[in-house]
Amino acid sequence: MAAVLSSAVRLPTPPPGETYSPGPSTARKRSPPSRSPSPRRRRSPPRQDRDARNGHGEDREPDERERMLQARFKSREEEPTIRKPMTDEEKQASAKAEYEKLLTMRSGGTYIPPARLRALQSQITDKTSKEYQRMAWEALKKSINGLINKINVSNIKYIVPELFSENLVRGRGLFCRSIMKAQAASLPFTPIYAAMAAIVNTKLPQVGELLLQRLVVQFRKGFKRNDKAVCVSSTTFIAHLCNQQVAHETVVAQILLLLLHKPTDDSVEIAVGLTREVGQHLEEMSQPIALAVFDQFRNILHEADIDKRVQYMIEVLFQVRKDKYKDNPAIKDELDLVEEEDQITHQIDLDDEINTQDSLNIFKFDAGYEAHEEAYRNLRAEILGEGSDDDEEDGDSGSDDSSEASDDEQTKQMEIKDQTNTDLVNLRRTIYLTIMSSLNFEEAVHKLMKVNLPQGQEHELPSMLVECCSQEKTYSKFFGLIGERFAKLNRLWTDLFEQSFAKYYDTIHRYETNRLRNIARFFGHMFSNDGIGWHCLSVIHLNEEETTSSSRIFIKILVQDLAEAMGVPKLKERFQDEMIKPSFTGLFPMDEPRNTRFSINYFTSIGMGALTEEMREHLKNLPNQHHLLCQLQGTPHPIQRA
């Protein structure tokens, strides 16, 4: 046990010249100190310092080094009280320097907390400085990326005006790069991106041309590098730009012939996908190109050595062509947003020398920044139909004459707008697009409540709702539910819908039968659900002189829809309600026997004879009433005279 313990204890190394004996030693010797001090070992302070620390050196005077340290710390303590406040120029210069430092750090910049970044940017107000322009450039890039990433079929009409509010002339390189990146990441959204590019191309053709040039160059690079993914995304985008008539069909023909010249499995697959997207457009616009392409496909199918899967794809393509591309239309109805005469088509060949202007992707200092921004503001006002914004106009400058002249010009502009009904057309378009882009009636009502209706134009909403309903092939309850919800929200809408009923009944002869039927069923829904008051039926006078064939059809569909929704017993009870019965004297006339017979025959012919019982009783009692009247007047009855 003693041997084990002695081996477990670390023994000191013997000094040089001595031997080590494993046996027990009587006297323990200390090892000599190490020559190299350990880095973790703290040395004891000198004796003088120890004395000073223990209070033995309090009376000694500080040396030179201590006096210098005391003076330095004293100046630092007094510095906040002595420092002068920074001027605005110094603050702006300091903010510029800090912003430039943050942007030029490694990796092109570093993360800045949003609050700090806003505070830093708010101090930079000099528009001629490089820092301010760099800040505006970053904001422009972020805005364009955000708008492109959130676009879809339902909100494209709202995103495009916001996109035009950004400087697309200055940021056209950013726009093209962002839309190409978004399209490559989500190919099913390609028709939407192409529709947006087509709208931008109508107002800024240089943007559409740059986008097409970059797509052609991207396809050439992908084709040379055998990058299938890049070729698929580029050809799909070019195909839909060709469908929107931004690109001429010759570039599509050149791409197809290049892919099919030396067919491989991948090249034929890309060509099949491209033809499915653009085939209908080629058949309509350039029949010889379509024939040449399909002849080449036929030769490849019969002669080329390609995979069975690719052969099947070609056979499916021929079947798609036979079905006239019913599942692959060139442009979907909801994306057909540009008139054919407004579109600008760019013709670029595949082998042209193309300058992609990659320098537009990076920030460059612009000496004429303010002038260029002002020019784009004017262009934006022209595109969006806005007035020029004079935000920087000095209110104190200018005489009374100039202010009067500006008032006269504004009055003239308002008169011009009123005469052309531009605001009214835009309001109707907004209401129509809002209704048609909603998935259900609750979403439509929610969106319509947010539409800013000018004073005195509230009646346009019920009118547009009825017009949208009338244009459907068959009646949709969707419109009736919207009208019912609005009528029950506010008394204002109830009155407007009641006025609309009177207006449409008076002008019902202007509508064809299908539209007439939809309007009648719309108001039938409103009446059956008490969306509007039944007293509105007082405008109907059912007789031979005051009705037309259209109005009689309208009344027939209206009454039949009410009977279907409420049931004939309940409808009859409603017509006999004493509170509103005076409003039905025109619908169930009892003033003249001729009109009463006409109404009875009319309701009987449309299967609503149960509603005429009271009029029939009136006709039966009519001779007795006439005889009593003759006795009261002292004249003989016609039968007695006979």
C-alpha angles and dihedrals in degrees: 000000000000089000091053093050093048091054093050095055118085107237123204119256111257117243118257115285096029128100126228120238119193093212124098115285123216097213125042114221124204119235117245116259118269116260093221113058117230114252091225094050116099116219118226113251120253118273094252091055090048090052092049091048091050092050100260094113102048095113097055120104120244116259127233097274093052091050091052091050092048091051092048094051091044091055090050092051092051095043099088091054094047099042114103121229114264119251123233091259092052092048091050092047091050091049091049092051093049093046092049090048092052093048096047097050122111119305090024094289145348137243113281121189109247094238092052092045092052092048090049094047093047089063093055107080103145105109093193093060124100092231094056092049091047089051091050090048092054091048091049092051092048093048095049092048092049095049094047093047095054100045121119139152096279099048103034091103089058098041096053095061089048089050091053089052087067120075099262092171092061093035100040090116090053091047094052093045093047096047092047091050092048092047093050090051094050114026096178088066092057095104089055093050090047091051090051091048089049091054092048090047092059091062102026108030092174089067093052092046092050091050092051092047092052092048092052092049091047091053092049091052093046092048092051092047094045089238103160097184093055092047092050094050094044096048092046092053092045090050093055092044086054090050089053089048093241090119125041117243092240092078089053090050091050092050092049094049091048092052093046098042094085102015122211129167093262097043093049091047091053091046092051091052092048092049093050090055099044102024098100091050091050092049091054101038105029115018096174092057091050092049092049092049095050091046088056091049090050092052091049091050092053103034113019123090101236135145121279090241092057091046089055090050090055091049090051089050091056089050090051089052090049090053088051094244093289091159094040107048118179093235126010116230094245091053097046092104104138126073114235094236092052096055122100115212121208120207113207123164122220094239098045123122101255127192108205092190094224089175088076089071094067133060119265128180112251117206091194095046097134094047092050092047091050091049091053091048089057091047091049091051089052093048097046096035094243130144118252112272113232097188094147095049113128110236095204096053121083133051131259091261093059091049091051090049091051090050090052091050091050090049090051091049091051091050091051092050092049093050095051093042090225093150091048092051091049091049092051091047091052093050092046094049091046092053096044095046095055122102097210139007094259092057090047093052091047092052095043091053088061094053110109104234113194119233110280095015097088092107089067091075097061090040093053091045092055091044092052090049093049093053094060118102091234131013115276120203087213091083094046091053091051091051092046092051093049093047091053094045099064137003088231092067091045091057092046093052090048090052089048091054091054092046095049093046090054092049099034092114089071094066129080120241098265094050090043091054093051092049092049092050091047092056090041088060090048093051096044092052094043092245089140130021121268090228086082088078088075088088089069116090108182106205137110096259101047100042133073131199090262094050091048090052089048092052091046094053092042095052093042090051090050091050091049093049099040106021126246096267093052092043090051090049091051092051090051095050106128094217096060100022093102088064091062098057090103093048093047102028120194099167097095129020090228093058092043092054090047091053092046092050091046096052092042091052092053093048097257099110091132089073093060100062094104092050091049091053088049091054092048092053093042097092092051091049091049092049091050090049091052092051091051091051094046095241123127120250115255091243091052090050089053 
